[in-house]
Amino acid sequence: MQRIDSIRNELNIKKNSVKVAATQTQSLNVIGSKEVKDSVITILNDAVYSDSIRFNDQTSVYYTIGKDTVSIGLNIENDQYLFINSVKKYKNKKNFIQRLFTWDFKKVKYDTYVIYNTNDLIKSGEVRVVEAKTK
C-alpha cells in the first residue's frame, strides 16, 4: 500500500480522486540454446565463453558460447500499477467569460486510467478498460 501511495504521489494523482488502484508483478525468465556446429564460431581449445549484459536493474541477458552450442538467458522483471481516477471537467470547453455570459458551469466526471511500469524499458501500448454496469 505504501508503494502504491508513493507511485500515486509521483504521478501527481490526488488521493481522493482514485477510485481503484491495482498492482501486478511480472517476471520473465527465458532460457534457450541452439546448436551451431556448421557456423563460423571458433573457440580455442574447447573453451566456454560466458558473459552477461545488464540493461538496468530489472533487465539482463546472459549468454554462453560453447564449441557447438549457444545458450541465451533473458531475465525481465517489472511491477505494473494501474490507477483509475475520476476528474471533474467543464462539459463545454469555454473560457470563464463565455461560461459567465451563458451560465454554463456544468461539470462532468471523467474517468482516467494511468499505467506505471517500474521497468523503464517496458512501454504500455493502448489500454482499454471496460466497465460493466449492472442494473
C-alpha positions in Angstrom: 0.0 0.0 0.0 2.9 2.4 0.8 4.4 1.7 -2.6 1.1 2.4 -4.4 0.8 5.7 -2.5 4.4 6.7 -3.4 3.7 5.9 -7.1 0.4 7.9 -6.9 2.3 10.9 -5.5 5.0 10.6 -8.2 2.3 10.7 -10.9 0.6 13.7 -9.2 -2.8 12.0 -8.8 -4.9 13.3 -5.9 -5.7 10.8 -3.2 -9.4 11.4 -3.1 -9.9 11.1 -6.9 -8.6 7.5 -7.1 -11.4 5.0 -7.5 -9.3 1.8 -8.0 -5.6 1.1 -7.7 -4.2 -2.3 -8.8 -0.7 -3.7 -9.0 0.8 -6.7 -10.8 4.2 -8.2 -10.6 5.7 -9.7 -13.8 8.8 -11.8 -14.1 10.0 -13.3 -17.3 13.0 -15.7 -17.3 13.7 -17.3 -20.7 16.5 -19.7 -21.3 17.2 -21.3 -24.7 20.0 -22.8 -26.7 20.8 -23.7 -30.3 23.4 -26.0 -31.9 25.8 -24.2 -34.2 28.0 -27.0 -35.5 28.4 -25.6 -39.0 28.7 -21.9 -38.0 31.8 -19.7 -38.1 32.2 -19.6 -34.3 35.7 -20.7 -33.3 36.5 -21.3 -29.7 40.1 -22.2 -28.9 40.8 -25.5 -27.0 37.1 -26.3 -26.5 36.7 -23.4 -24.0 33.4 -22.0 -23.0 32.7 -18.2 -23.1 30.1 -16.8 -20.8 29.1 -13.2 -20.3 26.1 -11.0 -19.5 24.6 -7.7 -20.4 22.6 -5.6 -17.9 20.3 -3.0 -19.4 19.1 -1.9 -16.0 18.5 -3.4 -12.5 15.4 -5.3 -13.8 16.6 -6.4 -17.3 19.6 -8.6 -18.1 20.7 -11.1 -20.8 23.1 -14.0 -20.1 24.8 -15.9 -22.9 27.2 -18.8 -23.1 29.1 -19.8 -26.2 30.5 -23.3 -26.3 32.1 -25.4 -29.0 28.9 -26.3 -30.8 26.1 -24.6 -28.8 25.0 -21.1 -28.0 22.8 -20.6 -24.9 20.9 -17.4 -24.1 19.0 -16.4 -20.9 16.7 -13.4 -20.7 15.6 -12.1 -17.3 13.0 -9.3 -17.2 11.2 -8.1 -14.0 8.5 -5.5 -13.8 5.9 -4.1 -11.4 2.9 -2.6 -13.1 0.5 -0.2 -11.4 -3.0 0.8 -12.7 -4.7 3.8 -11.3 -8.4 4.6 -12.1 -9.3 8.1 -11.0 -12.2 10.4 -11.7 -11.7 14.1 -12.7 -14.4 16.8 -12.9 -14.1 19.0 -16.0 -16.4 21.5 -17.6 -18.8 19.9 -20.1 -18.4 22.6 -22.7 -14.9 23.9 -23.3 -15.3 27.6 -22.9 -13.3 30.2 -21.1 -14.6 31.8 -17.9 -16.1 34.9 -19.6 -18.1 32.7 -22.1 -19.4 30.5 -19.3 -20.4 33.5 -17.3 -22.5 35.0 -20.1 -24.2 31.7 -20.9 -24.4 30.4 -17.3 -22.7 27.2 -18.4 -21.0 25.9 -15.3 -21.9 22.2 -15.8 -19.2 19.8 -14.8 -19.0 16.2 -15.8 -17.0 13.4 -14.2 -14.5 11.7 -16.5 -12.6 8.5 -15.6 -8.9 8.4 -16.5 -6.6 5.4 -16.4 -2.8 5.6 -15.7 -0.5 2.7 -16.0 3.0 2.9 -14.5 5.8 0.3 -15.1 8.8 0.2 -12.8 11.0 -1.2 -15.6 11.6 1.8 -17.9 12.3 -0.4 -20.9 8.7 -1.7 -20.9 6.2 0.6 -22.7 2.5 0.2 -22.4 0.6 0.3 -25.6 -3.1 1.1 -26.0 -5.1 0.3 -22.8 -8.7 -0.5 -22.8 -10.7 -0.8 -19.6 -14.3 -1.9 -19.9 -16.6 -1.3 -17.1 -19.7 -3.5 -16.9 -22.6 -1.6 -15.3 -25.3 -3.8 -13.8 -28.8 -2.7 -13.1 
